[in-house]
Amino acid sequence: MKSKMAQGHVAVLVTIIIWGTTFISTKVLLEDFFPIEILFFRFLLGLTMLYIVYPYRLIVKNKKEELTFLFAGLSGVCLYYLLENIALTYTLASNVGIIISIAPFFTAIFTHLFMKEDEKLNSNFFVGFIFAILGIFLINFSGKADLEINPLGDILAIMAAVVWAIYSVLSKKISQYGYNTVQSTRRVFTYGILFMIPALFVFDFRFQPERFMNMQNLLNILFLGIGASAICFVTWNIAVKILGAVKTSVYIYLVPVITIITSVIILKEKVTIWGTIGTAMTLLGLLLSEYRGKKR
């Protein structure tokens, strides 16, 4: 049992390490691509890779389960990333980073309300949440003179956090169906892409494959499609299956920490004392949220 739990923690940690670097890739691609274009190419590539890895057809048992896959694709693939990417065009990446990090709180609430076998919440979860959010605030705004409020972008980021929480609960439900994780993830991707198609016409989608002749664009879309989508959604779903939606979601607190570490290594940015304190508080918040106390 302990080894299986360890596998769950490793799976979600790998996921978060990769996801923590995606803001940089997305920002680079936004110079030549619209948000909807990045999403479509990213998940189309991810879906293709999942078919190559495991080309077996998934036969869903009933309509209720099919609807769960449908809403998981709508929430976790289409709406979440569309809202997040559009939010990045209206507000600061630091604002989005903080607001998205409240997703574990919504996940805990939705899991408690809608899952029959809910994960019990204790005071440690909420204390950890407060520490983590304060830490993330210090990480994102350390060294800045003032806090910039962008109502539209910030509201879109809040909506993205809520939508991700919905996806986390649905992915927990899907994990209970007993299907292969790669097949389940592929099904979710398929519905997510189908829901994106109407948005392609609304947001002026351009095919223009010549943009991928730029090596920087090609490498970034490969990273987002294969690493951050195909691999990470599978590992995230594995973690949810083992750990549960709430325990897995609190690892989202680490995304800003990974982002700041990546910025130091790749972009050679300097870390302020407040950023260091914020990182320590975020890690403490994660540990507190994960701690369940000694069993009698």
One Martini backbone bead per residue (centre of mass of N, CA, C, O) as a GRO file, in nm:
protein
  296
    1MET     BB    1   0.058   0.063  -0.021
    2LYS     BB    2   0.300   0.257   0.008
    3SER     BB    3   0.410   0.219  -0.282
    4LYS     BB    4   0.155   0.327  -0.423
    5MET     BB    5   0.159   0.608  -0.294
    6ALA     BB    6   0.437   0.682  -0.405
    7GLN     BB    7   0.353   0.672  -0.701
    8GLY     BB    8   0.151   0.904  -0.680
    9HIS     BB    9   0.355   1.125  -0.590
   10VAL     BB   10   0.544   1.098  -0.833
   11ALA     BB   11   0.339   1.155  -1.057
   12VAL     BB   12   0.258   1.447  -0.959
   13LEU     BB   13   0.544   1.566  -0.950
   14VAL     BB   14   0.608   1.538  -1.249
   15THR     BB   15   0.371   1.704  -1.348
   16ILE     BB   16   0.442   1.975  -1.200
   17ILE     BB   17   0.721   2.021  -1.318
   18ILE     BB   18   0.615   2.055  -1.607
   19TRP     BB   19   0.384   2.265  -1.559
   20GLY     BB   20   0.580   2.490  -1.435
   21THR     BB   21   0.702   2.545  -1.751
   22THR     BB   22   0.456   2.633  -1.945
   23PHE     BB   23   0.448   2.943  -1.932
   24ILE     BB   24   0.691   2.991  -2.113
   25SER     BB   25   0.591   2.849  -2.371
   26THR     BB   26   0.328   3.010  -2.402
   27LYS     BB   27   0.453   3.293  -2.423
   28VAL     BB   28   0.614   3.235  -2.679
   29LEU     BB   29   0.368   3.143  -2.864
   30LEU     BB   30   0.196   3.416  -2.837
   31GLU     BB   31   0.357   3.566  -3.067
   32ASP     BB   32   0.224   3.354  -3.313
   33PHE     BB   33  -0.028   3.269  -3.132
   34PHE     BB   34  -0.324   3.178  -3.044
   35PRO     BB   35  -0.468   3.023  -2.786
   36ILE     BB   36  -0.639   2.818  -2.959
   37GLU     BB   37  -0.398   2.713  -3.126
   38ILE     BB   38  -0.233   2.592  -2.899
   39LEU     BB   39  -0.446   2.394  -2.800
   40PHE     BB   40  -0.505   2.233  -3.055
   41PHE     BB   41  -0.215   2.138  -3.122
   42ARG     BB   42  -0.148   2.015  -2.849
   43PHE     BB   43  -0.391   1.799  -2.826
   44LEU     BB   44  -0.352   1.665  -3.099
   45LEU     BB   45  -0.071   1.561  -3.035
   46GLY     BB   46  -0.146   1.407  -2.777
   47LEU     BB   47  -0.352   1.215  -2.906
   48THR     BB   48  -0.159   1.085  -3.108
   49MET     BB   49   0.038   0.965  -2.895
   50LEU     BB   50  -0.171   0.784  -2.750
   51TYR     BB   51  -0.233   0.608  -2.998
   52ILE     BB   52   0.056   0.502  -3.036
   53VAL     BB   53   0.092   0.376  -2.750
   54TYR     BB   54  -0.249   0.302  -2.739
   55PRO     BB   55  -0.442   0.147  -3.006
   56TYR     BB   56  -0.700   0.096  -2.825
   57ARG     BB   57  -1.026   0.056  -2.789
   58LEU     BB   58  -1.289   0.217  -2.618
   59ILE     BB   59  -1.552   0.065  -2.422
   60VAL     BB   60  -1.832   0.192  -2.311
   61LYS     BB   61  -2.090   0.093  -2.105
   62ASN     BB   62  -2.238   0.385  -2.071
   63LYS     BB   63  -2.383   0.700  -2.078
   64LYS     BB   64  -2.285   0.808  -1.806
   65GLU     BB   65  -1.982   0.767  -1.863
   66GLU     BB   66  -1.974   0.933  -2.124
   67LEU     BB   67  -2.051   1.203  -1.984
   68THR     BB   68  -1.803   1.219  -1.808
   69PHE     BB   69  -1.603   1.246  -2.039
   70LEU     BB   70  -1.727   1.494  -2.169
   71PHE     BB   71  -1.696   1.691  -1.918
   72ALA     BB   72  -1.393   1.652  -1.889
   73GLY     BB   73  -1.319   1.770  -2.167
   74LEU     BB   74  -1.454   2.046  -2.130
   75SER     BB   75  -1.300   2.129  -1.866
   76GLY     BB   76  -0.985   2.019  -1.875
   77VAL     BB   77  -0.930   2.112  -2.184
   78CYS     BB   78  -1.098   2.351  -2.291
   79LEU     BB   79  -1.176   2.566  -2.066
   80TYR     BB   80  -0.926   2.593  -1.892
   81TYR     BB   81  -0.711   2.671  -2.116
   82LEU     BB   82  -0.870   2.900  -2.241
   83LEU     BB   83  -0.897   3.076  -1.987
   84GLU     BB   84  -0.596   3.095  -1.920
   85ASN     BB   85  -0.486   3.211  -2.193
   86ILE     BB   86  -0.671   3.461  -2.197
   87ALA     BB   87  -0.583   3.576  -1.925
   88LEU     BB   88  -0.281   3.632  -2.020
   89THR     BB   89  -0.385   3.874  -2.217
   90TYR     BB   90  -0.512   4.059  -1.958
   91THR     BB   91  -0.296   3.960  -1.749
   92LEU     BB   92  -0.085   3.866  -1.527
   93ALA     BB   93   0.096   3.588  -1.460
   94SER     BB   94   0.090   3.628  -1.150
   95ASN     BB   95  -0.212   3.632  -1.118
   96VAL     BB   96  -0.268   3.353  -1.238
   97GLY     BB   97  -0.088   3.190  -1.044
   98ILE     BB   98  -0.254   3.250  -0.789
   99ILE     BB   99  -0.548   3.181  -0.874
  100ILE     BB  100  -0.503   2.884  -0.966
  101SER     BB  101  -0.408   2.796  -0.665
  102ILE     BB  102  -0.724   2.761  -0.562
  103ALA     BB  103  -0.822   2.485  -0.675
  104PRO     BB  104  -0.801   2.294  -0.421
  105PHE     BB  105  -1.038   2.422  -0.270
  106PHE     BB  106  -1.259   2.349  -0.477
  107THR     BB  107  -1.202   2.048  -0.481
  108ALA     BB  108  -1.275   1.993  -0.187
  109ILE     BB  109  -1.566   2.090  -0.201
  110PHE     BB  110  -1.669   1.910  -0.438
  111THR     BB  111  -1.591   1.639  -0.315
  112HIS     BB  112  -1.768   1.669  -0.059
  113LEU     BB  113  -2.046   1.711  -0.220
  114PHE     BB  114  -2.027   1.474  -0.478
  115MET     BB  115  -1.884   1.250  -0.325
  116LYS     BB  116  -1.953   0.967  -0.160
  117GLU     BB  117  -1.631   0.912  -0.117
  118ASP     BB  118  -1.505   1.126   0.067
  119GLU     BB  119  -1.255   1.340   0.154
  120LYS     BB  120  -1.130   1.422   0.440
  121LEU     BB  121  -1.138   1.722   0.624
  122ASN     BB  122  -0.906   1.938   0.782
  123SER     BB  123  -0.737   2.194   0.928
  124ASN     BB  124  -0.471   2.154   0.766
  125PHE     BB  125  -0.576   2.225   0.487
  126PHE     BB  126  -0.649   2.530   0.549
  127VAL     BB  127  -0.377   2.619   0.660
  128GLY     BB  128  -0.215   2.538   0.410
  129PHE     BB  129  -0.364   2.721   0.213
  130ILE     BB  130  -0.279   2.991   0.340
  131PHE     BB  131   0.027   2.955   0.320
  132ALA     BB  132   0.042   2.907   0.013
  133ILE     BB  133  -0.090   3.173  -0.086
  134LEU     BB  134   0.112   3.362   0.052
  135GLY     BB  135   0.359   3.246  -0.089
  136ILE     BB  136   0.266   3.297  -0.382
  137PHE     BB  137   0.243   3.600  -0.351
  138LEU     BB  138   0.546   3.651  -0.292
  139ILE     BB  139   0.657   3.527  -0.552
  140ASN     BB  140   0.494   3.711  -0.766
  141PHE     BB  141   0.548   4.013  -0.594
  142SER     BB  142   0.838   4.027  -0.572
  143GLY     BB  143   0.972   4.350  -0.636
  144LYS     BB  144   0.700   4.500  -0.648
  145ALA     BB  145   0.533   4.794  -0.607
  146ASP     BB  146   0.255   4.675  -0.724
  147LEU     BB  147  -0.082   4.585  -0.766
  148GLU     BB  148  -0.234   4.445  -1.046
  149ILE     BB  149  -0.561   4.503  -1.166
  150ASN     BB  150  -0.758   4.264  -1.379
  151PRO     BB  151  -1.070   4.182  -1.397
  152LEU     BB  152  -1.103   3.996  -1.645
  153GLY     BB  153  -0.854   3.812  -1.610
  154ASP     BB  154  -0.916   3.728  -1.311
  155ILE     BB  155  -1.192   3.599  -1.365
  156LEU     BB  156  -1.089   3.385  -1.565
  157ALA     BB  157  -0.900   3.249  -1.356
  158ILE     BB  158  -1.120   3.163  -1.159
  159MET     BB  159  -1.276   2.990  -1.362
  160ALA     BB  160  -1.040   2.794  -1.410
  161ALA     BB  161  -1.024   2.683  -1.121
  162VAL     BB  162  -1.311   2.567  -1.113
  163VAL     BB  163  -1.287   2.382  -1.363
  164TRP     BB  164  -1.053   2.208  -1.252
  165ALA     BB  165  -1.210   2.097  -1.011
  166ILE     BB  166  -1.416   1.949  -1.180
  167TYR     BB  167  -1.216   1.765  -1.325
  168SER     BB  168  -1.101   1.622  -1.073
  169VAL     BB  169  -1.367   1.483  -0.998
  170LEU     BB  170  -1.413   1.337  -1.270
  171SER     BB  171  -1.142   1.177  -1.269
  172LYS     BB  172  -1.215   1.014  -1.019
  173LYS     BB  173  -1.463   0.881  -1.140
  174ILE     BB  174  -1.317   0.744  -1.379
  175SER     BB  175  -1.117   0.568  -1.204
  176GLN     BB  176  -1.373   0.380  -1.106
  177TYR     BB  177  -1.426   0.219  -1.386
  178GLY     BB  178  -1.146   0.054  -1.488
  179TYR     BB  179  -0.982   0.187  -1.695
  180ASN     BB  180  -0.750   0.275  -1.895
  181THR     BB  181  -0.567   0.559  -1.868
  182VAL     BB  182  -0.501   0.618  -2.164
  183GLN     BB  183  -0.789   0.581  -2.273
  184SER     BB  184  -0.924   0.793  -2.094
  185THR     BB  185  -0.753   1.035  -2.182
  186ARG     BB  186  -0.824   1.013  -2.483
  187ARG     BB  187  -1.125   1.065  -2.448
  188VAL     BB  188  -1.098   1.346  -2.326
  189PHE     BB  189  -0.945   1.474  -2.562
  190THR     BB  190  -1.159   1.433  -2.779
  191TYR     BB  191  -1.374   1.615  -2.647
  192GLY     BB  192  -1.203   1.869  -2.619
  193ILE     BB  193  -1.157   1.910  -2.927
  194LEU     BB  194  -1.455   1.923  -3.013
  195PHE     BB  195  -1.511   2.184  -2.836
  196MET     BB  196  -1.299   2.366  -2.994
  197ILE     BB  197  -1.404   2.401  -3.284
  198PRO     BB  198  -1.599   2.647  -3.250
  199ALA     BB  199  -1.363   2.835  -3.144
  200LEU     BB  200  -1.202   2.857  -3.410
  201PHE     BB  201  -1.414   3.062  -3.543
  202VAL     BB  202  -1.418   3.285  -3.319
  203PHE     BB  203  -1.070   3.304  -3.293
  204ASP     BB  204  -0.918   3.294  -3.564
  205PHE     BB  205  -0.812   3.040  -3.698
  206ARG     BB  206  -0.481   2.922  -3.798
  207PHE     BB  207  -0.288   2.708  -3.954
  208GLN     BB  208  -0.002   2.768  -4.056
  209PRO     BB  209   0.265   2.551  -4.066
  210GLU     BB  210   0.517   2.746  -4.105
  211ARG     BB  211   0.557   2.818  -3.799
  212PHE     BB  212   0.716   2.531  -3.749
  213MET     BB  213   0.992   2.619  -3.879
  214ASN     BB  214   1.028   2.727  -3.613
  215MET     BB  215   1.210   2.587  -3.366
  216GLN     BB  216   1.083   2.719  -3.119
  217ASN     BB  217   0.790   2.641  -3.181
  218LEU     BB  218   0.828   2.336  -3.211
  219LEU     BB  219   0.946   2.269  -2.927
  220ASN     BB  220   0.708   2.391  -2.761
  221ILE     BB  221   0.476   2.213  -2.882
  222LEU     BB  222   0.605   1.941  -2.806
  223PHE     BB  223   0.610   1.989  -2.505
  224LEU     BB  224   0.302   2.039  -2.470
  225GLY     BB  225   0.193   1.780  -2.616
  226ILE     BB  226   0.371   1.548  -2.485
  227GLY     BB  227   0.434   1.637  -2.194
  228ALA     BB  228   0.186   1.831  -2.080
  229SER     BB  229  -0.032   1.624  -2.197
  230ALA     BB  230   0.008   1.319  -2.247
  231ILE     BB  231   0.175   1.260  -1.987
  232CYS     BB  232   0.042   1.440  -1.757
  233PHE     BB  233  -0.251   1.333  -1.770
  234VAL     BB  234  -0.177   1.046  -1.695
  235THR     BB  235  -0.028   1.103  -1.423
  236TRP     BB  236  -0.260   1.255  -1.293
  237ASN     BB  237  -0.472   1.021  -1.308
  238ILE     BB  238  -0.306   0.827  -1.141
  239ALA     BB  239  -0.297   0.999  -0.884
  240VAL     BB  240  -0.603   1.023  -0.840
  241LYS     BB  241  -0.652   0.718  -0.813
  242ILE     BB  242  -0.463   0.690  -0.554
  243LEU     BB  243  -0.504   0.972  -0.375
  244GLY     BB  244  -0.694   1.171  -0.496
  245ALA     BB  245  -0.813   1.486  -0.561
  246VAL     BB  246  -0.704   1.650  -0.318
  247LYS     BB  247  -0.406   1.547  -0.280
  248THR     BB  248  -0.330   1.619  -0.572
  249SER     BB  249  -0.409   1.929  -0.591
  250VAL     BB  250  -0.201   2.052  -0.381
  251TYR     BB  251   0.041   2.049  -0.589
  252ILE     BB  252  -0.026   2.323  -0.725
  253TYR     BB  253   0.146   2.497  -0.530
  254LEU     BB  254   0.426   2.426  -0.693
  255VAL     BB  255   0.420   2.582  -0.960
  256PRO     BB  256   0.557   2.857  -0.877
  257VAL     BB  257   0.818   2.724  -0.780
  258ILE     BB  258   0.900   2.601  -1.051
  259THR     BB  259   0.895   2.866  -1.210
  260ILE     BB  260   1.119   3.016  -1.048
  261ILE     BB  261   1.341   2.806  -1.100
  262THR     BB  262   1.332   2.820  -1.409
  263SER     BB  263   1.394   3.126  -1.431
  264VAL     BB  264   1.678   3.101  -1.310
  265ILE     BB  265   1.798   2.889  -1.510
  266ILE     BB  266   1.697   3.009  -1.796
  267LEU     BB  267   1.655   3.344  -1.741
  268LYS     BB  268   1.837   3.456  -1.500
  269GLU     BB  269   1.683   3.519  -1.253
  270LYS     BB  270   1.627   3.679  -0.958
  271VAL     BB  271   1.614   3.617  -0.612
  272THR     BB  272   1.433   3.714  -0.357
  273ILE     BB  273   1.363   3.715  -0.029
  274TRP     BB  274   1.053   3.689  -0.076
  275GLY     BB  275   1.071   3.444  -0.263
  276THR     BB  276   1.198   3.256  -0.053
  277ILE     BB  277   0.976   3.276   0.160
  278GLY     BB  278   0.745   3.186  -0.029
  279THR     BB  279   0.854   2.904  -0.087
  280ALA     BB  280   0.853   2.804   0.208
  281MET     BB  281   0.545   2.849   0.256
  282THR     BB  282   0.443   2.665   0.031
  283LEU     BB  283   0.573   2.403   0.133
  284LEU     BB  284   0.433   2.412   0.408
  285GLY     BB  285   0.144   2.404   0.296
  286LEU     BB  286   0.169   2.128   0.163
  287LEU     BB  287   0.241   1.964   0.417
  288LEU     BB  288  -0.013   2.038   0.579
  289SER     BB  289  -0.226   1.932   0.372
  290GLU     BB  290  -0.106   1.627   0.378
  291TYR     BB  291  -0.152   1.613   0.673
  292ARG     BB  292  -0.333   1.359   0.893
  293GLY     BB  293  -0.203   1.223   1.105
  294LYS     BB  294  -0.226   0.989   1.341
  295LYS     BB  295  -0.309   0.667   1.362
  296ARG     BB  296  -0.483   0.454   1.585
   0.00000   0.00000   0.00000
